[in-house]
Amino acid sequence: MFWMHAHQRTFDTLAEDDGNCSVGRFTHGFAEAADILDKSDVAALLDVGWVTLEAFGGVAAMAGRPKGVRYGPLSQATSDPDVVLLRVNPRQMMEINDSVKVDWSGKPQCQILPKAAEQGVIAVSMGCALSRARTGMGIHLGSRVARPRSGALRIPAASRSCRLGVWQRPTTE
């Protein structure tokens, strides 16, 4: 959800700001899997078969416990971000896919953050169906790409208009 605004302005979020999505709390490193498996939103996902418990065991999560996350436009970053986020349309995604090796991520979308930050891959997701349903975002917004800070991603000419934002852990304690 916060990703939507990362290209517009810089802002910080705390762990409690991600309280409406237990899976996001887990992938962002705010909670252990054991802390969220009994939550009603996770139970609903398991009950309807959106994900199995076995599949959930393979979901990537950030190591450590950050106090919060800073989002903002890449052009305004004051330090190296953990991840650079791109919001792209289908044509831009095809060009990126033709240019570099990408790790296509299934559900949940938010695992592209730890994949990029901790595994060093360019991770891609088509977007979170749950967030789209909850917020009315619609399907026209395109894909999300997370690039590790040290990763090189030359953006093809036709893709240069994609929206760039950053994700970083300001502090870990």
N, C-alpha and C positions, 0 to 999 in steps of 0.2 A: 504494500500500500504506500509506504513512504517513498518507494522508488519512483513513483509517479512524479514526484516534485523535486527529485534530486538535481535535475537539470535547470531548475528555476532559481533556487535560493539555497543558502547554507543553513542547516538547522541540525540540532542534536535531538536524539531520542534516548530514553532510558529503557531499561528492561521492562518496566511496568507498562510502557506505551505499547508494547507488543502483546498485551494481555488477551486480545480477542482472537489470537491464533496460536494455539499451543505448538503446532508444527513449526511455525516461524520462530517461536521462542527457542525451540530445540536447535534448528539449523543455524540460528544466529549465535548460539553458544550461551544463551541466557538460562537454559535449563537442561538437565540430563534427561534422557529418554524415560527413565523410571519416574521422573517428576511429572511427565505429561501423559503417560499411557492411561491414566485413570480419568482424564478430563473428558467432558461430554463431547467436545468437538472432535477429539480423536476417536472416541467410541463410535460416533456417528459415521466417521470415515471407514472404520473397520466394519461396522454393521452393514453398510450398503455395498461393501466390496470395492470401494474406491482404491483402497490399498489393503494389503494383507499384513499381518504382524511380521511374517517372514520378510516381506519386501521392505517394510519399515526399518528392519535391521540393517539394510544397506544404504539408508539415506545418509548423506554427508552432513556433518555438523562441525561448526567451528570449535577448535580446542580453546580451553580457557574460559573464563567468565568475565566478559567485558561489563563495565558499568553502563555503557551506552554505545550508541553508534552516531557518527556524524555523516550527514548526507549533504551534497552540494554540487554545484557546477564544477566541472573539471577545471575550467579557466580560473576559478576562484580558490582552488585548493592551496592551502598554505604549507602543506607538507605532502609527502608521498602517500597517496591513498592505498589502502589494502587492496581495493578492487576498483576498476573503472567499469561503470555500467553504461551500456548502450541500449537505447530503445529504438528498434529499427522496424522498417516495413518489410514485407516479403521480398521485394526486389533487392533491398539492401542486404537482407539475410542471405539470399542466394549468392550475391557477390562476395560476401564475407566467407561463406562456405566454400566458394571456389578458390579463395585466396589463401586460407589458412586451415589447419586442422582444428576442428571444433569437437567438443564433447557434448553431444546432444543429450540433454537431461530430460527425463520424464518427470513424473510428479514426485515430490512437490517442486515447484519452480524455485523456491527460495534456497534449494540446495546448490544452486549455481554459485552462490556467494562463497561457501566453504570450498567448493571444488576449485574455484579460481584462486582464492586466497591461500589455501593450504596445500592444494595439489598442483597448483601452477598451470592449470589448463585454461583454455578459453572455453567457457561453459555457456551453453545456450539452452533456453527454454522457450516454448511457445506461449508461455504465460500461465498464470495460476487460474484454473477454472473456478476454484472456490472464491478467490478474491473478486473475480469478474462477476460471479453470481451475487455475492454479498453486496457489492458496491454499485452494480449496474454499469461497470466500465465498458461492457460490450466486447465484441470480438475484433474490432477494427484497429486495435492499438499495436498489433504486431508482436514481434519476438523481443526477448530480453537477452542480452549478451553480457557476461561478466568476464572481464579480462584481468589477470593478475597484474599487479603494478609493474612487475619486471618483464611482463610479456610484451612482445612486439606485435602490434596489430596495425598494419598499414591499411587504412580505410580506403577502399576503392573510390574513385572520383564520384561516381553516382551515389555513393553512400555517405558522403561527407556531411550531408544535412541531418544525419541521425542525431538524436539528443544524447548528450554525454553528461553523465553525473558520476559522482564518486561515493564510495562506501568505505568508511574506515572506523576502526575501534579507537576512540580517543584515549581511553584508559583501560587498563585491566588490573583488577585487584581482587 
